[in-house]
Amino acid sequence: MGEYPEEIDLFQKTLESLKGIENVSSGIDNLEGIKGSDLGDVSLSHLPLATLLRTDGGLKDEVMLQFEFTLDKSSESLISLEFLSWFFRDQARGGEILQLRSFALPPKIGDRFQIGETLKFHIDYFIEDAPESLQPILDKVLNLNKALELFIKLYEIPTKD
C-alpha cells in the first residue's frame, strides 16, 4: 500500500486488519461510455456485470471504486466475510450505492485446473454524477471507513494483532 491516497490506504488497512482478510487492493473505473454489449470483453470481467447489464452499461458521469480482497481459508476469514457481507448490505440499505460480491475465474484453463485458487471478493462503490475533483470521492471513502471501524469495535469483530 502507500501508492494510494491516504483515505483509500486507510480503508484498505481497516479491511486487512480483520482476521482472515488478505491481499487488499483497489482501483477506479470510469463507467460512462461502457455499453452492455461491451461486457463480454475479458478486460471488463472485473466489473459487476449483472448490475451493468441492467442499465445497458455505465451511467453518465458514473465511476466505480472497487476494493478487492482474498481470504486465507481459515474459520476466522468466514467470520470476517460474514461481518463484511452484513456491513456492506446495511450501508446499501442506508443509501450508499455499493455491494460486496464474489469473483472467480473459470474452473479450468487448458490443462490447468484452477478451482480453489482464484476466489476473490469485490466491494463495488458506485459514484453517480462524479465530481471533477477526487476529494469528494475520497471523503466518501473516509466516512465509510469511520463506519467500518466503529462497527468492528461495536461488534468485537476479531482483528489481527
N, CA, C and O atoms as a DFTB+ gen file, in Angstrom:
644 C
 N C O
     1  1       0.852      -1.171       0.000
     2  2       0.000       0.000       0.000
     3  2       0.898       1.235       0.000
     4  3       2.099       1.102      -0.235
     5  1       0.373       2.410       0.250
     6  2       1.180       3.595       0.231
     7  2       1.138       4.323      -1.105
     8  3       1.414       5.522      -1.144
     9  1       0.806       3.655      -2.192
    10  2       0.703       4.291      -3.501
    11  2      -0.673       4.898      -3.698
    12  3      -0.924       5.553      -4.710
    13  1      -1.549       4.692      -2.760
    14  2      -2.921       5.170      -2.832
    15  2      -3.072       6.460      -2.036
    16  3      -2.251       6.742      -1.163
    17  1      -4.120       7.258      -2.323
    18  2      -4.423       8.393      -1.452
    19  2      -4.640       7.899      -0.014
    20  3      -5.028       6.753       0.213
    21  1      -4.386       8.771       0.926
    22  2      -4.452       8.414       2.351
    23  2      -5.782       7.760       2.739
    24  3      -5.796       6.791       3.498
    25  1      -6.892       8.284       2.225
    26  2      -8.216       7.763       2.577
    27  2      -8.400       6.327       2.074
    28  3      -8.980       5.490       2.766
    29  1      -7.910       6.056       0.884
    30  2      -8.006       4.713       0.303
    31  2      -7.105       3.759       1.085
    32  3      -7.507       2.647       1.426
    33  1      -5.895       4.205       1.361
    34  2      -4.927       3.400       2.108
    35  2      -5.488       3.030       3.483
    36  3      -5.354       1.888       3.924
    37  1      -6.111       3.988       4.154
    38  2      -6.687       3.744       5.472
    39  2      -7.808       2.707       5.402
    40  3      -7.882       1.813       6.245
    41  1      -8.680       2.827       4.396
    42  2      -9.779       1.866       4.250
    43  2      -9.235       0.461       3.981
    44  3      -9.713      -0.520       4.550
    45  1      -8.241       0.379       3.116
    46  2      -7.627      -0.923       2.828
    47  2      -7.009      -1.518       4.087
    48  3      -7.133      -2.721       4.318
    49  1      -6.353      -0.711       4.896
    50  2      -5.747      -1.199       6.142
    51  2      -6.815      -1.677       7.117
    52  3      -6.618      -2.670       7.817
    53  1      -7.934      -0.981       7.166
    54  2      -9.031      -1.412       8.047
    55  2      -9.568      -2.763       7.594
    56  3      -9.789      -3.651       8.418
    57  1      -9.780      -2.926       6.293
    58  2     -10.233      -4.229       5.784
    59  2      -9.232      -5.327       6.123
    60  3      -9.607      -6.399       6.597
    61  1      -7.953      -5.045       5.874
    62  2      -6.918      -6.060       6.086
    63  2      -6.635      -6.317       7.565
    64  3      -5.955      -7.285       7.904
    65  1      -7.149      -5.462       8.444
    66  2      -6.971      -5.689       9.880
    67  2      -7.844      -6.832      10.389
    68  3      -7.592      -7.382      11.461
    69  1      -8.870      -7.188       9.618
    70  2      -9.758      -8.276      10.025
    71  2      -9.074      -9.620       9.828
    72  3      -8.394      -9.850       8.828
    73  1      -9.268     -10.494      10.794
    74  2      -8.658     -11.821      10.687
    75  2      -9.152     -12.531       9.438
    76  3     -10.347     -12.549       9.142
    77  1      -8.209     -13.113       8.714
    78  2      -8.534     -13.896       7.534
    79  2      -8.620     -13.115       6.236
    80  3      -8.743     -13.712       5.167
    81  1      -8.556     -11.784       6.308
    82  2      -8.639     -10.960       5.105
    83  2      -7.217     -10.664       4.628
    84  3      -6.362     -10.246       5.408
    85  1      -6.980     -10.889       3.330
    86  2      -5.640     -10.721       2.764
    87  2      -5.711      -9.987       1.426
    88  3      -6.778      -9.835       0.832
    89  1      -4.541      -9.538       0.974
    90  2      -4.345      -9.039      -0.395
    91  2      -5.349      -7.968      -0.801
    92  3      -5.948      -8.054      -1.874
    93  1      -5.535      -6.974       0.037
    94  2      -6.479      -5.902      -0.273
    95  2      -5.844      -4.947      -1.284
    96  3      -4.707      -4.509      -1.113
    97  1      -6.588      -4.637      -2.324
    98  2      -6.139      -3.672      -3.325
    99  2      -7.362      -2.922      -3.838
   100  3      -8.495      -3.259      -3.495
   101  1      -7.129      -1.918      -4.648
   102  2      -8.269      -1.160      -5.156
   103  2      -7.953      -0.506      -6.486
   104  3      -6.802      -0.435      -6.918
   105  1      -9.005      -0.033      -7.116
   106  2      -8.888       0.675      -8.381
   107  2     -10.149       1.481      -8.623
   108  3     -11.128       1.374      -7.885
   109  1     -10.107       2.281      -9.659
   110  2     -11.271       3.098     -10.027
   111  2     -11.512       2.920     -11.519
   112  3     -10.574       2.877     -12.315
   113  1     -12.781       2.818     -11.881
   114  2     -13.169       2.675     -13.282
   115  2     -14.175       3.749     -13.633
   116  3     -15.113       4.004     -12.878
   117  1     -13.981       4.379     -14.776
   118  2     -14.972       5.286     -15.321
   119  2     -15.971       4.420     -16.083
   120  3     -15.611       3.792     -17.078
   121  1     -17.217       4.382     -15.628
   122  2     -18.212       3.505     -16.240
   123  2     -18.957       4.164     -17.394
   124  3     -19.571       3.485     -18.217
   125  1     -18.898       5.498     -17.449
   126  2     -19.565       6.192     -18.550
   127  2     -18.940       5.740     -19.870
   128  3     -17.716       5.674     -19.992
   129  1     -19.751       5.442     -20.819
   130  2     -19.246       5.015     -22.123
   131  2     -19.161       3.507     -22.277
   132  3     -19.034       3.010     -23.396
   133  1     -19.228       2.768     -21.174
   134  2     -19.251       1.309     -21.274
   135  2     -20.684       0.895     -21.589
   136  3     -21.614       1.261     -20.871
   137  1     -20.855       0.145     -22.645
   138  2     -22.176      -0.317     -23.078
   139  2     -22.375      -1.775     -22.675
   140  3     -21.411      -2.510     -22.463
   141  1     -23.613      -2.173     -22.573
   142  2     -23.918      -3.561     -22.239
   143  2     -23.271      -4.531     -23.207
   144  3     -22.840      -5.613     -22.807
   145  1     -23.199      -4.162     -24.465
   146  2     -22.597      -5.036     -25.476
   147  2     -21.081      -5.187     -25.286
   148  3     -20.487      -6.114     -25.837
   149  1     -20.453      -4.300     -24.525
   150  2     -19.012      -4.376     -24.265
   151  2     -18.663      -5.375     -23.164
   152  3     -17.502      -5.760     -23.027
   153  1     -19.644      -5.797     -22.386
   154  2     -19.373      -6.535     -21.156
   155  2     -18.872      -7.957     -21.365
   156  3     -18.458      -8.603     -20.403
   157  1     -18.899      -8.456     -22.579
   158  2     -18.322      -9.765     -22.872
   159  2     -16.814      -9.728     -23.016
   160  3     -16.169     -10.777     -23.051
   161  1     -16.245      -8.543     -23.100
   162  2     -14.802      -8.373     -23.248
   163  2     -14.105      -8.797     -21.960
   164  3     -14.466      -8.335     -20.877
   165  1     -13.113      -9.670     -22.071
   166  2     -12.421     -10.201     -20.901
   167  2     -11.757      -9.106     -20.069
   168  3     -11.584      -9.279     -18.862
   169  1     -11.382      -7.986     -20.683
   170  2     -10.746      -6.893     -19.938
   171  2     -11.720      -6.198     -18.987
   172  3     -11.300      -5.436     -18.117
   173  1     -13.010      -6.457     -19.148
   174  2     -14.022      -5.867     -18.285
   175  2     -14.605      -6.885     -17.303
   176  3     -15.595      -6.597     -16.630
   177  1     -14.006      -8.058     -17.216
   178  2     -14.581      -9.137     -16.397
   179  2     -14.603      -8.823     -14.907
   180  3     -15.350      -9.458     -14.162
   181  1     -13.812      -7.870     -14.458
   182  2     -13.808      -7.495     -13.039
   183  2     -15.010      -6.626     -12.669
   184  3     -15.293      -6.428     -11.487
   185  1     -15.708      -6.115     -13.662
   186  2     -16.849      -5.237     -13.409
   187  2     -18.068      -6.040     -12.947
   188  3     -18.163      -7.235     -13.228
   189  1     -18.995      -5.396     -12.246
   190  2     -20.232      -6.064     -11.814
   191  2     -21.183      -6.213     -13.004
   192  3     -22.018      -5.347     -13.263
   193  1     -21.037      -7.312     -13.709
   194  2     -21.709      -7.497     -14.994
   195  2     -23.232      -7.403     -14.902
   196  3     -23.851      -6.699     -15.701
   197  1     -23.837      -8.088     -13.959
   198  2     -25.300      -8.074     -13.865
   199  2     -25.819      -6.667     -13.585
   200  3     -26.835      -6.255     -14.144
   201  1     -25.129      -5.939     -12.730
   202  2     -25.536      -4.567     -12.423
   203  2     -25.479      -3.704     -13.676
   204  3     -26.404      -2.943     -13.958
   205  1     -24.390      -3.827     -14.422
   206  2     -24.237      -3.004     -15.621
   207  2     -25.155      -3.448     -16.752
   208  3     -25.565      -2.624     -17.570
   209  1     -25.482      -4.730     -16.813
   210  2     -26.429      -5.190     -17.832
   211  2     -27.820      -4.603     -17.593
   212  3     -28.565      -4.357     -18.541
   213  1     -28.162      -4.385     -16.344
   214  2     -29.489      -3.828     -16.026
   215  2     -29.667      -2.420     -16.573
   216  3     -30.777      -2.006     -16.907
   217  1     -28.544      -1.682     -16.662
   218  2     -28.605      -0.300     -17.157
   219  2     -28.000      -0.178     -18.557
   220  3     -27.782       0.930     -19.048
   221  1     -27.735      -1.307     -19.190
   222  2     -27.092      -1.362     -20.506
   223  2     -25.748      -0.636     -20.498
   224  3     -25.370       0.014     -21.473
   225  1     -25.042      -0.758     -19.389
   226  2     -23.717      -0.152     -19.263
   227  2     -23.681       0.904     -18.186
   228  3     -24.596       1.009     -17.368
   229  1     -22.618       1.687     -18.189
   230  2     -22.440       2.727     -17.182
   231  2     -23.361       3.906     -17.422
   232  3     -23.814       4.150     -18.541
   233  1     -23.628       4.630     -16.350
   234  2     -24.457       5.828     -16.432
   235  2     -23.583       7.044     -16.747
   236  3     -22.359       6.976     -16.637
   237  1     -24.197       8.128     -17.128
   238  2     -23.466       9.366     -17.398
   239  2     -22.768       9.826     -16.117
   240  3     -23.377       9.847     -15.047
   241  1     -21.509      10.188     -16.230
   242  2     -20.710      10.687     -15.107
   243  2     -20.641       9.697     -13.935
   244  3     -20.616      10.112     -12.776
   245  1     -20.610       8.402     -14.232
   246  2     -20.545       7.381     -13.182
   247  2     -19.147       6.760     -13.133
   248  3     -18.583       6.372     -14.156
   249  1     -18.609       6.679     -11.921
   250  2     -17.360       5.956     -11.693
   251  2     -17.622       4.908     -10.631
   252  3     -18.602       4.974      -9.888
   253  1     -16.725       3.941     -10.577
   254  2     -16.854       2.888      -9.569
   255  2     -15.493       2.669      -8.924
   256  3     -14.504       2.391      -9.602
   257  1     -15.464       2.799      -7.609
   258  2     -14.302       2.370      -6.845
   259  2     -14.477       0.889      -6.590
   260  3     -15.574       0.439      -6.258
   261  1     -13.419       0.138      -6.740
   262  2     -13.505      -1.293      -6.470
   263  2     -12.367      -1.693      -5.537
   264  3     -11.193      -1.442      -5.808
   265  1     -12.750      -2.317      -4.442
   266  2     -11.783      -2.863      -3.490
   267  2     -11.854      -4.374      -3.613
   268  3     -12.940      -4.952      -3.645
   269  1     -10.710      -5.003      -3.680
   270  2     -10.631      -6.449      -3.859
   271  2      -9.853      -7.041      -2.701
   272  3      -8.880      -6.455      -2.226
   273  1     -10.294      -8.222      -2.246
   274  2      -9.553      -8.927      -1.204
   275  2      -9.740     -10.427      -1.359
   276  3     -10.648     -10.893      -2.048
   277  1      -8.866     -11.164      -0.705
   278  2      -8.968     -12.625      -0.664
   279  2      -9.083     -13.065       0.787
   280  3      -8.893     -12.275       1.712
   281  1      -9.397     -14.335       0.964
   282  2      -9.490     -14.940       2.288
   283  2      -8.355     -15.933       2.464
   284  3      -7.876     -16.519       1.493
   285  1      -7.929     -16.120       3.700
   286  2      -6.854     -17.086       3.960
   287  2      -7.366     -18.498       4.212
   288  3      -6.586     -19.379       4.574
   289  1      -8.656     -18.729       4.028
   290  2      -9.305     -20.044       4.159
   291  2      -9.366     -20.549       5.598
   292  3      -9.534     -21.749       5.818
   293  1      -9.234     -19.667       6.573
   294  2      -9.378     -20.031       7.981
   295  2     -10.828     -19.833       8.414
   296  3     -11.610     -19.201       7.704
   297  1     -11.182     -20.367       9.566
   298  2     -12.535     -20.153      10.086
   299  2     -12.747     -18.675      10.420
   300  3     -13.866     -18.171      10.321
   301  1     -11.671     -17.978      10.817
   302  2     -11.780     -16.546      11.109
   303  2     -12.152     -15.756       9.858
   304  3     -12.859     -14.752       9.935
   305  1     -11.667     -16.221       8.701
   306  2     -11.972     -15.496       7.466
   307  2     -13.472     -15.532       7.176
   308  3     -14.023     -14.571       6.639
   309  1     -14.132     -16.629       7.528
   310  2     -15.572     -16.721       7.303
   311  2     -16.336     -15.779       8.228
   312  3     -17.360     -15.219       7.838
   313  1     -15.845     -15.606       9.443
   314  2     -16.459     -14.648      10.370
   315  2     -16.321     -13.240       9.800
   316  3     -17.286     -12.476       9.779
   317  1     -15.116     -12.898       9.338
   318  2     -14.887     -11.576       8.750
   319  2     -15.736     -11.372       7.509
   320  3     -16.315     -10.301       7.329
   321  1     -15.822     -12.373       6.656
   322  2     -16.620     -12.268       5.437
   323  2     -18.100     -12.077       5.763
   324  3     -18.777     -11.264       5.134
   325  1     -18.595     -12.815       6.733
   326  2     -19.997     -12.659       7.123
   327  2     -20.259     -11.255       7.664
   328  3     -21.266     -10.632       7.328
   329  1     -19.348     -10.763       8.502
   330  2     -19.482      -9.409       9.025
   331  2     -19.470      -8.385       7.889
   332  3     -20.328      -7.503       7.842
   333  1     -18.508      -8.496       6.980
   334  2     -18.426      -7.552       5.867
   335  2     -19.665      -7.631       4.976
   336  3     -20.144      -6.608       4.487
   337  1     -20.181      -8.836       4.763
   338  2     -21.392      -9.002       3.960
   339  2     -22.551      -8.236       4.584
   340  3     -23.298      -7.543       3.892
   341  1     -22.692      -8.368       5.898
   342  2     -23.739      -7.613       6.594
   343  2     -23.470      -6.109       6.511
   344  3     -24.368      -5.331       6.188
   345  1     -22.238      -5.706       6.801
   346  2     -21.897      -4.287       6.848
   347  2     -22.203      -3.585       5.520
   348  3     -22.826      -2.523       5.513
   349  1     -21.775      -4.167       4.407
   350  2     -21.998      -3.510       3.124
   351  2     -23.461      -3.560       2.702
   352  3     -23.947      -2.630       2.059
   353  1     -24.165      -4.621       3.050
   354  2     -25.606      -4.663       2.777
   355  2     -26.312      -3.579       3.590
   356  3     -27.202      -2.899       3.081
   357  1     -25.910      -3.419       4.863
   358  2     -26.511      -2.406       5.718
   359  2     -26.219      -0.997       5.196
   360  3     -27.095      -0.133       5.229
   361  1     -25.006      -0.762       4.720
   362  2     -24.662       0.537       4.138
   363  2     -25.529       0.810       2.898
   364  3     -25.980       1.935       2.687
   365  1     -25.756      -0.219       2.088
   366  2     -26.607      -0.065       0.911
   367  2     -28.049       0.238       1.321
   368  3     -28.718       1.062       0.698
   369  1     -28.513      -0.426       2.359
   370  2     -29.864      -0.145       2.857
   371  2     -29.980       1.303       3.317
   372  3     -31.052       1.903       3.242
   373  1     -28.862       1.861       3.796
   374  2     -28.829       3.244       4.248
   375  2     -28.647       4.258       3.127
   376  3     -28.591       5.459       3.389
   377  1     -28.553       3.794       1.879
   378  2     -28.498       4.708       0.753
   379  2     -27.182       4.752      -0.004
   380  3     -27.108       5.374      -1.064
   381  1     -26.140       4.108       0.511
   382  2     -24.873       4.068      -0.224
   383  2     -25.016       3.104      -1.397
   384  3     -25.602       2.032      -1.248
   385  1     -24.497       3.468      -2.534
   386  2     -24.631       2.622      -3.726
   387  2     -23.377       1.756      -3.803
   388  3     -22.420       2.063      -4.514
   389  1     -23.421       0.671      -3.050
   390  2     -22.290      -0.254      -3.013
   391  2     -22.765      -1.666      -2.788
   392  3     -23.904      -1.904      -2.386
   393  1     -21.868      -2.607      -3.057
   394  2     -22.187      -4.023      -2.895
   395  2     -20.909      -4.808      -2.684
   396  3     -19.824      -4.380      -3.078
   397  1     -21.054      -5.963      -2.056
   398  2     -19.960      -6.925      -1.912
   399  2     -20.354      -8.145      -2.731
   400  3     -21.459      -8.668      -2.588
   401  1     -19.450      -8.591      -3.582
   402  2     -19.759      -9.757      -4.410
   403  2     -18.509     -10.600      -4.598
   404  3     -17.382     -10.127      -4.448
   405  1     -18.739     -11.846      -4.926
   406  2     -17.625     -12.760      -5.182
   407  2     -17.206     -12.675      -6.656
   408  3     -17.968     -12.243      -7.522
   409  1     -15.963     -13.105      -6.902
   410  2     -15.399     -13.092      -8.241
   411  2     -14.475     -14.297      -8.362
   412  3     -13.687     -14.566      -7.456
   413  1     -14.563     -15.020      -9.466
   414  2     -13.671     -16.162      -9.692
   415  2     -13.451     -16.343     -11.187
   416  3     -14.253     -15.908     -12.014
   417  1     -12.354     -16.988     -11.504
   418  2     -12.020     -17.302     -12.895
   419  2     -12.571     -18.684     -13.251
   420  3     -13.006     -19.413     -12.360
   421  1     -12.561     -19.057     -14.523
   422  2     -13.090     -20.372     -14.925
   423  2     -12.390     -21.516     -14.173
   424  3     -11.211     -21.407     -13.838
   425  1     -13.112     -22.607     -13.909
   426  2     -12.527     -23.728     -13.173
   427  2     -11.299     -24.338     -13.842
   428  3     -10.404     -24.847     -13.167
   429  1     -11.263     -24.284     -15.178
   430  2     -10.148     -24.906     -15.882
   431  2      -9.797     -24.072     -17.107
   432  3     -10.673     -23.655     -17.864
   433  1      -8.502     -23.836     -17.289
   434  2      -7.979     -23.157     -18.478
   435  2      -6.963     -24.101     -19.102
   436  3      -5.916     -24.374     -18.514
   437  1      -7.273     -24.595     -20.286
   438  2      -6.393     -25.575     -20.920
   439  2      -6.285     -26.811     -20.028
   440  3      -7.300     -27.401     -19.657
   441  1      -5.076     -27.196     -19.688
   442  2      -4.860     -28.338     -18.801
   443  2      -4.773     -27.934     -17.334
   444  3      -4.624     -28.787     -16.459
   445  1      -4.865     -26.637     -17.069
   446  2      -4.688     -26.146     -15.698
   447  2      -6.027     -26.071     -14.981
   448  3      -6.930     -25.341     -15.390
   449  1      -6.139     -26.846     -13.897
   450  2      -7.328     -26.839     -13.044
   451  2      -7.082     -25.792     -11.969
   452  3      -6.152     -25.930     -11.175
   453  1      -7.917     -24.729     -11.930
   454  2      -7.648     -23.637     -11.008
   455  2      -8.753     -23.378      -9.987
   456  3      -8.718     -22.378      -9.270
   457  1      -9.722     -24.267      -9.923
   458  2     -10.768     -24.076      -8.926
   459  2     -10.132     -24.162      -7.536
   460  3      -9.267     -25.003      -7.286
   461  1     -10.567     -23.296      -6.657
   462  2      -9.989     -23.224      -5.322
   463  2      -8.800     -22.284      -5.221
   464  3      -8.236     -22.101      -4.142
   465  1      -8.416     -21.685      -6.353
   466  2      -7.244     -20.799      -6.367
   467  2      -7.557     -19.363      -6.755
   468  3      -6.715     -18.487      -6.559
   469  1      -8.739     -19.090      -7.300
   470  2      -8.980     -17.761      -7.876
   471  2     -10.059     -16.950      -7.173
   472  3     -10.349     -15.835      -7.608
   473  1     -10.661     -17.456      -6.116
   474  2     -11.759     -16.747      -5.457
   475  2     -11.276     -15.448      -4.825
   476  3     -10.318     -15.419      -4.053
   477  1     -11.974     -14.380      -5.181
   478  2     -11.721     -13.044      -4.626
   479  2     -13.070     -12.417      -4.323
   480  3     -14.115     -12.908      -4.750
   481  1     -13.024     -11.342      -3.591
   482  2     -14.237     -10.602      -3.274
   483  2     -14.047      -9.153      -3.670
   484  3     -12.987      -8.565      -3.453
   485  1     -15.096      -8.584      -4.257
   486  2     -15.057      -7.198      -4.727
   487  2     -16.095      -6.373      -3.966
   488  3     -17.250      -6.771      -3.818
   489  1     -15.652      -5.236      -3.499
   490  2     -16.552      -4.224      -2.964
   491  2     -16.667      -3.180      -4.064
   492  3     -15.683      -2.518      -4.396
   493  1     -17.843      -3.028      -4.626
   494  2     -18.093      -2.084      -5.701
   495  2     -18.818      -0.871      -5.120
   496  3     -19.928      -0.993      -4.603
   497  1     -18.191       0.283      -5.207
   498  2     -18.754       1.530      -4.676
   499  2     -19.007       2.463      -5.856
   500  3     -18.071       3.015      -6.434
   501  1     -20.269       2.631      -6.203
   502  2     -20.669       3.421      -7.363
   503  2     -20.830       4.889      -6.966
   504  3     -21.454       5.211      -5.954
   505  1     -20.261       5.756      -7.773
   506  2     -20.391       7.190      -7.557
   507  2     -21.063       7.767      -8.802
   508  3     -20.465       7.824      -9.877
   509  1     -22.303       8.188      -8.638
   510  2     -23.037       8.815      -9.740
   511  2     -22.742      10.307      -9.728
   512  3     -22.432      10.873      -8.680
   513  1     -22.837      10.940     -10.881
   514  2     -22.534      12.371     -11.006
   515  2     -21.173      12.679     -10.396
   516  3     -21.030      13.595      -9.587
   517  1     -20.179      11.896     -10.798
   518  2     -18.826      12.021     -10.243
   519  2     -18.303      13.437     -10.428
   520  3     -18.394      14.004     -11.518
   521  1     -17.760      14.000      -9.371
   522  2     -17.219      15.356      -9.461
   523  2     -15.895      15.359     -10.226
   524  3     -15.273      14.314     -10.420
   525  1     -15.480      16.540     -10.653
   526  2     -14.195      16.693     -11.346
   527  2     -13.044      16.360     -10.409
   528  3     -12.055      15.750     -10.818
   529  1     -13.177      16.763      -9.152
   530  2     -12.136      16.552      -8.153
   531  2     -12.310      15.184      -7.507
   532  3     -13.431      14.702      -7.347
   533  1     -11.209      14.573      -7.143
   534  2     -11.250      13.277      -6.471
   535  2     -11.614      13.419      -4.991
   536  3     -12.054      12.444      -4.380
   537  1     -11.445      14.598      -4.401
   538  2     -11.621      14.769      -2.962
   539  2     -13.014      14.388      -2.450
   540  3     -13.099      13.720      -1.420
   541  1     -14.113      14.776      -3.113
   542  2     -15.424      14.341      -2.601
   543  2     -15.567      12.816      -2.560
   544  3     -16.228      12.275      -1.673
   545  1     -14.953      12.134      -3.511
   546  2     -14.989      10.663      -3.513
   547  2     -14.158      10.130      -2.356
   548  3     -14.572       9.194      -1.673
   549  1     -13.000      10.713      -2.136
   550  2     -12.145      10.294      -1.011
   551  2     -12.837      10.559       0.324
   552  3     -12.676       9.785       1.268
   553  1     -13.600      11.638       0.410
   554  2     -14.360      11.932       1.630
   555  2     -15.404      10.848       1.900
   556  3     -15.633      10.473       3.050
   557  1     -16.035      10.347       0.834
   558  2     -16.996       9.250       0.987
   559  2     -16.311       7.994       1.530
   560  3     -16.858       7.303       2.390
   561  1     -15.110       7.705       1.024
   562  2     -14.357       6.538       1.486
   563  2     -13.964       6.721       2.946
   564  3     -14.025       5.771       3.725
   565  1     -13.565       7.923       3.323
   566  2     -13.201       8.202       4.706
   567  2     -14.393       7.977       5.633
   568  3     -14.240       7.392       6.705
   569  1     -15.577       8.434       5.232
   570  2     -16.787       8.217       6.042
   571  2     -17.138       6.743       6.130
   572  3     -17.545       6.261       7.187
   573  1     -16.985       6.029       5.032
   574  2     -17.241       4.590       5.034
   575  2     -16.276       3.890       5.981
   576  3     -16.669       2.984       6.716
   577  1     -15.020       4.307       5.966
   578  2     -14.025       3.712       6.854
   579  2     -14.357       3.975       8.319
   580  3     -14.211       3.083       9.155
   581  1     -14.802       5.189       8.638
   582  2     -15.177       5.509      10.027
   583  2     -16.303       4.592      10.496
   584  3     -16.277       4.095      11.622
   585  1     -17.288       4.371       9.633
   586  2     -18.397       3.476       9.984
   587  2     -17.894       2.048      10.172
   588  3     -18.287       1.370      11.121
   589  1     -17.027       1.592       9.271
   590  2     -16.490       0.231       9.370
   591  2     -15.707       0.058      10.670
   592  3     -15.896      -0.935      11.373
   593  1     -14.846       0.994      10.994
   594  2     -14.081       0.920      12.242
   595  2     -14.998       0.888      13.459
   596  3     -14.764       0.125      14.396
   597  1     -16.044       1.716      13.446
   598  2     -16.996       1.764      14.551
   599  2     -17.672       0.406      14.752
   600  3     -17.756      -0.086      15.878
   601  1     -18.152      -0.198      13.668
   602  2     -18.872      -1.467      13.796
   603  2     -17.936      -2.631      14.115
   604  3     -18.355      -3.592      14.760
   605  1     -16.701      -2.566      13.685
   606  2     -15.727      -3.593      14.084
   607  2     -15.568      -3.579      15.596
   608  3     -15.545      -4.630      16.235
   609  1     -15.459      -2.373      16.169
   610  2     -15.318      -2.244      17.631
   611  2     -16.615      -2.609      18.339
   612  3     -16.607      -3.347      19.324
   613  1     -17.728      -2.090      17.833
   614  2     -19.023      -2.312      18.469
   615  2     -19.369      -3.791      18.563
   616  3     -19.841      -4.256      19.601
   617  1     -19.137      -4.526      17.492
   618  2     -19.479      -5.948      17.457
   619  2     -18.294      -6.856      17.798
   620  3     -18.388      -8.078      17.686
   621  1     -17.186      -6.251      18.213
   622  2     -15.996      -7.001      18.647
   623  2     -15.587      -8.051      17.614
   624  3     -15.375      -9.219      17.939
   625  1     -15.482      -7.604      16.369
   626  2     -15.074      -8.478      15.281
   627  2     -13.572      -8.735      15.429
   628  3     -12.806      -7.784      15.590
   629  1     -13.137      -9.988      15.379
   630  2     -11.713     -10.307      15.592
   631  2     -10.800      -9.635      14.559
   632  3     -11.028      -9.707      13.352
   633  1      -9.772      -8.990      15.077
   634  2      -8.766      -8.346      14.215
   635  2      -7.406      -8.982      14.472
   636  3      -7.192      -9.661      15.476
   637  1      -6.502      -8.743      13.540
   638  2      -5.134      -9.238      13.684
   639  2      -4.425      -8.429      14.763
   640  3      -4.740      -7.259      14.977
   641  1      -3.482      -9.049      15.429
   642  2      -2.730      -8.325      16.471
   643  2      -1.701      -7.420      15.894
   644  3      -0.987      -6.744      16.634
